């Protein structure tokens, strides 16, 4: 039987190892340019990849496998789906470098996300922001924490009082005149940080009231949604392509007071706009 506290320790160790590697890689990037870490694109102009992503994932997997050799993996950079025992109920979901665009532009707002699920349910998560010294952790049923201090969400008065984090550029639709438009709910403000960790973090700090996404992947959202739930909020995530764990997701997570409104926007209004 696996102990969640031990698994969280291992996940945090793995995330910190990835963070140290990423800081070193970003220094090399700033000194030597894109060629220094092999920056390229995967599926399009917003989808960067580099040796930093791949090496950070390899470091994470190696640390976790040493402790849990039977566990399965779903890593953003691929080459993980064959690992572990196919019958094992435990699967690690890994985003080795969240905020790659920020990272290659020399910005500090990037990090690592690791979640563990059992039989399809997320049971723990870690999100680290190495340049800010922030570690967010959660075990299902035991609360969410920032550097050991319990997270507490805002008491949102309503949608007109709510500030949301979301992905904007990836949801933009080109109009006939060439301009871009993005559907948003009626609320106080919408903010886009370019990395899921920060978009969840500002909610966990009690600064923002929720997040909503269309297009990011499970490795972007699994840990953060668990943390918002453990801090007293609610969440819902669904794959856009049923049965394809590498497809994009629809995701809503917020304080409990406004969750019904956010859920309706994402899973009814936003879905209809995209059809």
C-alpha positions in Angstrom: 0.0 0.0 0.0 1.4 3.4 -1.0 1.5 6.2 1.5 0.5 9.6 0.0 2.8 11.6 2.3 5.8 9.6 1.0 4.6 10.0 -2.6 4.2 13.8 -2.0 7.8 13.9 -0.7 9.1 12.1 -3.8 7.0 14.3 -6.1 8.4 17.5 -4.4 11.9 16.2 -4.7 11.4 15.5 -8.4 9.9 18.9 -9.0 12.7 20.6 -7.2 15.3 18.7 -9.3 13.5 19.8 -12.4 13.5 23.4 -11.2 17.2 23.4 -10.6 17.8 22.1 -14.1 15.4 24.6 -15.6 17.1 27.5 -13.9 20.5 26.3 -15.3 19.0 25.9 -18.8 17.4 29.4 -18.7 20.8 30.9 -17.8 22.3 29.0 -20.8 19.5 30.3 -23.0 20.0 33.9 -22.0 23.7 33.6 -22.6 23.7 31.7 -25.8 20.3 32.1 -27.5 17.8 29.5 -28.7 20.5 27.2 -30.1 22.0 26.8 -26.6 19.0 24.6 -25.5 17.6 23.6 -28.9 14.4 25.6 -28.9 11.9 24.6 -31.5 8.1 24.2 -32.0 5.9 21.1 -31.8 2.5 21.7 -33.3 2.4 25.4 -34.0 3.8 28.9 -33.2 2.5 28.8 -29.6 3.8 25.3 -28.8 7.5 25.6 -28.0 9.8 22.7 -27.0 13.4 22.5 -26.0 16.0 20.2 -24.4 15.0 21.8 -21.1 11.5 20.3 -21.3 12.8 16.9 -22.2 15.6 16.7 -19.7 13.4 18.0 -16.9 10.9 15.3 -17.6 13.6 12.6 -17.6 14.9 13.8 -14.2 11.4 13.7 -12.8 10.6 10.2 -14.1 13.9 8.8 -12.9 13.3 10.0 -9.3 9.8 8.7 -9.2 10.6 5.4 -10.8 13.3 4.7 -8.3 10.7 4.8 -5.5 7.7 3.5 -7.4 8.9 1.3 -10.3 5.4 -0.1 -11.1 3.7 3.2 -11.5 2.5 4.5 -14.9 3.2 7.9 -16.4 1.6 10.5 -18.6 4.2 13.1 -19.5 3.8 16.1 -21.7 7.0 15.3 -23.7 5.8 11.8 -24.5 7.9 8.6 -24.3 6.3 7.7 -21.0 3.1 5.9 -21.8 4.8 2.5 -22.0 6.4 2.8 -18.5 5.3 0.9 -15.4 2.8 -1.9 -15.0 -0.3 -1.5 -17.2 -2.4 -2.9 -14.4 -1.1 -0.5 -11.8 -3.9 1.9 -10.6 -1.4 4.7 -10.0 -0.4 7.1 -12.7 1.8 10.2 -12.6 0.8 13.2 -14.7 3.8 15.5 -15.5 4.3 18.9 -17.0 8.1 19.4 -16.6 8.1 23.0 -17.9 4.9 24.9 -17.6 5.1 28.3 -19.2 7.6 27.4 -21.9 7.0 30.6 -23.9 7.7 32.7 -20.7 10.8 30.5 -20.1 12.4 31.1 -23.5 11.7 34.8 -23.3 13.7 35.0 -20.1 10.8 35.5 -17.8 10.7 34.0 -14.3 7.1 32.9 -14.3 7.4 29.2 -15.2 7.6 26.0 -13.2 6.9 22.3 -12.9 3.6 20.5 -12.3 3.3 16.9 -11.0 0.0 15.1 -10.1 -0.7 11.5 -9.1 -3.9 9.8 -9.7 -5.3 6.5 -8.5 -7.8 4.8 -10.7 -8.5 8.0 -12.6 -8.9 10.3 -9.5 -6.2 12.8 -8.7 -5.0 12.2 -5.1 -2.0 14.5 -4.8 -0.3 17.3 -6.6 2.8 19.6 -6.6 3.4 22.8 -8.4 6.7 24.6 -8.1 7.9 28.1 -9.2 11.6 27.9 -8.7 12.4 31.5 -9.5 9.9 32.6 -6.8 10.7 30.0 -4.2 7.0 28.8 -4.2 5.9 25.2 -3.7 2.2 24.4 -3.8 1.1 20.9 -2.5 -2.0 19.0 -1.9 -3.2 15.5 -0.8 -6.8 14.7 -1.3 -8.7 15.2 2.0 -5.8 17.1 3.7 -5.9 20.6 2.3 -3.8 22.7 -0.1 -0.6 24.5 1.0 1.8 27.1 -0.2 5.3 26.6 1.4 3.6 24.8 4.3 0.9 27.4 4.9 -2.7 26.4 4.3 -4.3 28.1 1.2 -7.6 29.9 1.7 -9.7 31.1 -1.2 -11.6 34.4 -1.4 -15.2 34.6 -0.5 -16.5 35.8 -3.8 -19.5 38.0 -3.8 -20.6 37.1 -7.3 -19.5 37.1 -10.9 -19.3 40.9 -11.0 -16.8 40.6 -8.1 -14.8 37.9 -9.7 -11.3 38.0 -11.4 -10.5 35.0 -13.5 -7.3 33.5 -14.9 -7.6 31.8 -18.3 -5.7 31.0 -21.5 -6.5 33.7 -24.0 -4.3 33.4 -27.1 -4.9 29.7 -27.6 -8.7 30.2 -27.6 -8.7 33.1 -30.0 -10.9 32.9 -33.1 -10.0 34.8 -36.2 -12.7 37.0 -37.5 -13.3 37.7 -41.3 -11.5 41.1 -40.9 -8.4 39.4 -39.5 -8.9 40.5 -35.9 -9.0 37.9 -33.1 -11.8 37.5 -30.6 -12.1 35.5 -27.4 -15.4 34.7 -25.6 -15.3 35.6 -21.9 -17.9 35.6 -19.1 -19.3 38.7 -17.6 -17.0 39.4 -14.6 -14.7 42.0 -13.0 -11.6 41.1 -14.9 -9.8 38.4 -17.0 -6.1 37.8 -16.7 -3.7 35.5 -18.7 -0.3 34.7 -17.2 1.0 32.3 -19.8 1.4 29.4 -17.4 -1.1 27.3 -15.6 0.8 27.3 -12.3 0.5 31.1 -11.8 -3.1 31.0 -13.0 -4.0 28.5 -10.3 -1.6 30.2 -7.8 -3.3 33.5 -7.8 -6.6 31.8 -6.9 -4.9 29.7 -4.1 -3.4 33.0 -2.7 -6.9 34.5 -2.5 -6.2 37.1 -5.1 -8.3 35.8 -8.0 -11.5 33.8 -7.9 -11.2 31.1 -10.5 -9.7 29.7 -13.7 -11.2 28.4 -16.9 -9.5 26.7 -19.8 -10.3 25.3 -23.2 -7.4 23.5 -24.9 -4.7 23.0 -22.2 -3.9 19.4 -21.2 -4.4 17.2 -18.1 -0.8 17.9 -17.1 -1.7 21.6 -16.9 -4.8 21.2 -14.8 -4.9 18.1 -12.7 -2.8 19.3 -9.8 -4.2 22.8 -9.7 -7.8 21.6 -9.7 -7.2 19.3 -6.8 -5.6 22.2 -4.9 -8.6 24.5 -5.5 -10.9 21.8 -4.3 -8.7 21.2 -1.2 -8.8 24.9 -0.5 -12.6 24.9 -0.4 -13.5 25.5 -4.1 -14.9 23.3 -6.8 -13.7 22.0 -10.2 -14.7 20.1 -13.3 -12.5 18.9 -16.1 -13.4 17.0 -19.2 -11.4 15.7 -22.1 -12.3 17.3 -25.5 -11.7 13.9 -27.1 -13.1 11.2 -24.9 -10.7 8.4 -24.3 -7.6 10.4 -25.5 -5.7 11.5 -22.4 -3.4 13.7 -24.6 -6.3 15.7 -26.0 -7.1 19.2 -24.8 -9.5 19.7 -21.9 -12.4 21.9 -20.9 -11.8 23.0 -17.3 -13.4 25.2 -14.7 -12.3 25.7 -11.1 -13.3 28.5 -8.7 -14.5 29.5 -5.3 -17.7 27.6 -4.4 -19.8 30.8 -4.5 -19.5 31.2 -8.3 -18.8 27.7 -9.5 -22.2 27.1 -11.0 -21.8 30.2 -13.1 -18.3 29.3 -14.3 -19.3 25.7 -15.0 -22.2 26.9 -17.1 -20.1 29.3 -19.1 -17.4 26.7 -19.9 -19.5 23.6 -20.4 -22.5 25.2 -22.1 -21.9 28.7 -23.4 -18.2 28.3 -24.4 -18.9 24.9 -25.9 -21.7 26.3 -28.1 -19.5 29.2 -29.3 -16.9 26.8 -30.4 -19.2 24.6 -32.4 
